[in-house]
Amino acid sequence: MMETWMQPMRDAAGRELQIESAWLSPQRRERPLIVFLHEGLGSIAMWRSFPQRLCDALDCRGLMFSRPGYGRSTPRSEPWPQDYLQRQARELLPRYFDALGLQQERFLLFGHSDGASLALLYAAAFPEHVLGVVAAAPHLFVEAITLRGLREAKAAYEQGDLRQRLARYHQDLDSAFYGWNDAWLRPGFEHWNIEADLRGLRCPVLATQGEEDEYGTLEQIHAVARLHADTRVLALARCGHVPHRDQPDAVIAATAQLLQDSLARRA
């Protein structure tokens, strides 16, 4: 069974945080480190078995953590600002990695949804620390289908069974759900766009998305490719918003190729 621990750190305002964290296969000291960045309602537990499966397939180490507001990490103390992903990429992630003593590491980032956007933003801001990025169902801008999915999720949380289904994954349910949902549905967020922030990308990127994604169209991953020439686009049939759940074998195979290409380039 995977063991987790609470990693202390301070945010940019000096507030002390406790971050739920877990290592995967840390004995593979000479192999690359895959950092998993979860979705807007995610946590360590919500990844289930996929991170270990990917680490085993690629013979890599892994690092998982629940961002503030999620899982068993410190709940959010206030609403997320509309640029919360940009802030987390430039402030939270560097501070967390520093707290773990990972200043010399170069990561393979595997991000899903919000986490995919976060992975791309961090890689663009700190290219010297990133071997490659797997961006699964990323958001670069807001689409009508995104807002529709958010409203449906809110209705399911407040009137349906979504609250009950999320209960085992988060210590503070409202912190996790409303931190994400309120930020995206707040007036003005429809203009949110991170395309200009990604001009600093230097590493190979795998941008993958399901053709039946309920939160975005394939225009999201095609936008990554337009912005960054070193991008492989993988559109998956019979796949929704969670490619690594619906099509894990295809995602693992494509990630293995990305890592191979990244290590060859580094050598």
Residue pairs with C-beta under 8 A, 6 or more apart in sequence:
2 22
2 24
2 44
2 52
3 22
4 20
4 21
4 22
4 44
4 72
5 20
5 21
5 22
6 18
6 19
6 20
6 21
6 72
6 73
7 18
7 19
7 20
7 21
7 65
7 96
7 99
7 100
8 16
8 17
8 18
8 19
8 99
9 16
9 17
9 19
9 95
9 96
9 99
10 16
10 17
10 95
11 17
11 68
11 91
11 92
11 95
12 87
12 91
12 92
12 95
15 77
16 74
17 68
17 73
17 74
18 73
18 74
19 65
19 66
19 67
19 68
19 73
19 74
19 96
19 99
20 43
20 44
20 65
20 66
20 71
20 72
20 73
21 44
21 63
21 64
21 65
21 66
21 100
22 44
22 63
22 64
22 65
23 61
23 62
23 63
24 34
24 51
24 52
24 55
24 61
24 62
24 63
24 64
25 52
25 55
25 56
25 60
25 61
25 62
26 61
28 55
28 59
28 60
28 61
29 61
31 58
31 59
31 60
31 61
32 58
32 60
32 61
32 106
32 107
32 108
32 131
32 259
32 263
33 60
33 61
33 62
33 63
33 102
33 105
33 107
33 108
34 51
34 54
34 55
34 58
34 60
34 61
34 62
34 63
34 107
34 108
34 109
34 110
35 62
35 63
35 107
35 108
35 109
35 110
36 47
36 51
36 62
36 63
36 64
36 110
36 111
36 115
37 67
37 109
37 110
37 111
37 112
37 114
37 115
37 116
37 118
37 119
38 44
38 46
38 47
38 64
38 66
38 67
38 70
38 112
38 114
38 115
39 46
39 112
39 113
39 114
39 115
39 137
39 242
40 113
40 114
40 180
40 181
40 184
41 70
41 153
41 166
41 176
41 177
41 180
42 66
42 70
42 112
42 113
42 114
42 115
42 169
43 66
43 70
43 71
43 72
43 169
43 170
43 176
44 64
44 65
44 66
44 71
45 71
45 168
45 169
46 169
47 64
48 245
50 244
50 245
50 248
51 62
51 64
51 110
52 62
53 248
53 252
54 60
54 62
54 110
54 244
54 251
54 252
54 255
55 61
55 62
57 252
57 256
58 252
58 255
58 256
58 259
60 108
60 259
63 100
65 73
65 96
66 72
66 73
67 73
67 88
67 92
68 74
68 75
68 76
68 92
69 75
69 76
69 80
69 172
69 175
69 176
69 179
70 170
70 175
70 176
70 179
71 169
71 170
71 171
71 176
72 171
75 171
75 172
75 175
76 175
76 179
79 178
79 179
79 182
79 183
79 186
80 179
80 180
80 182
80 183
81 87
81 183
82 183
82 186
82 188
82 189
82 192
83 192
84 183
85 114
85 117
85 118
85 121
85 194
86 121
86 194
86 197
88 118
89 118
89 121
89 122
89 125
90 121
90 122
90 125
93 118
93 122
94 126
97 103
97 105
97 129
105 129
106 128
106 129
106 130
106 131
106 266
107 129
107 130
107 131
108 130
108 131
108 132
108 133
108 134
108 255
108 258
108 259
108 262
109 119
109 122
109 123
109 130
109 132
109 133
109 134
110 119
110 134
110 136
110 255
111 117
111 118
111 119
111 120
111 133
111 134
111 135
111 136
111 138
112 136
112 137
112 242
112 243
112 244
113 136
113 137
113 138
113 139
113 215
113 241
114 139
114 180
116 134
116 135
116 136
116 137
116 138
116 139
117 135
117 138
117 139
117 140
117 194
119 133
119 134
119 135
119 138
120 133
120 135
120 138
120 140
120 194
120 198
120 201
120 205
120 224
121 194
121 197
121 198
122 129
122 130
123 130
123 133
123 200
123 201
123 202
123 203
123 205
124 197
124 198
124 199
124 200
124 201
125 197
125 200
127 200
127 201
127 202
127 203
130 202
130 203
131 203
131 259
131 262
131 263
131 266
132 203
132 204
132 205
132 206
132 258
132 259
132 261
132 262
133 201
133 203
133 204
133 205
133 206
134 205
134 206
134 208
134 251
134 254
134 255
134 258
135 205
135 206
135 207
135 208
135 221
135 224
136 208
136 209
136 242
136 243
136 244
136 251
137 208
137 209
137 210
137 213
137 215
137 216
137 220
137 241
137 242
137 243
138 207
138 209
138 220
138 221
138 224
139 146
139 194
139 215
139 216
139 220
140 193
140 194
140 195
140 198
140 220
140 223
140 224
141 192
141 193
141 194
141 195
141 220
141 223
142 184
142 189
142 190
142 191
142 192
142 193
143 216
143 217
143 219
143 220
145 214
145 215
145 216
145 217
146 184
146 215
146 216
147 184
147 185
147 190
149 214
149 215
150 181
150 184
150 185
150 215
151 185
153 162
153 181
154 181
154 185
156 162
157 163
157 166
157 177
157 181
162 177
163 173
163 177
166 173
166 176
166 177
167 173
169 176
170 176
170 177
183 189
195 223
195 227
198 224
198 227
198 228
199 227
201 227
201 228
201 230
203 230
203 262
204 230
204 231
204 232
204 258
204 261
204 262
204 265
205 224
205 228
205 230
205 231
205 232
205 258
206 231
206 232
206 234
206 254
206 255
206 258
207 220
207 221
207 224
207 225
207 231
207 232
207 233
207 234
208 221
208 233
208 234
208 235
208 236
208 243
208 251
208 254
209 216
209 218
209 220
209 221
209 234
209 235
209 236
209 239
209 243
210 235
210 236
210 238
210 239
210 240
210 241
210 242
210 243
210 246
210 247
211 218
211 235
211 236
211 237
211 238
211 239
212 238
212 239
212 240
213 239
213 240
213 241
214 240
214 241
215 241
216 241
218 235
221 233
221 234
221 235
222 233
224 231
224 233
225 231
225 233
232 254
232 257
232 258
234 250
234 251
234 254
236 243
236 246
236 247
236 250
236 251
238 246
238 247
239 246
239 247
240 246
243 250
243 251
244 251
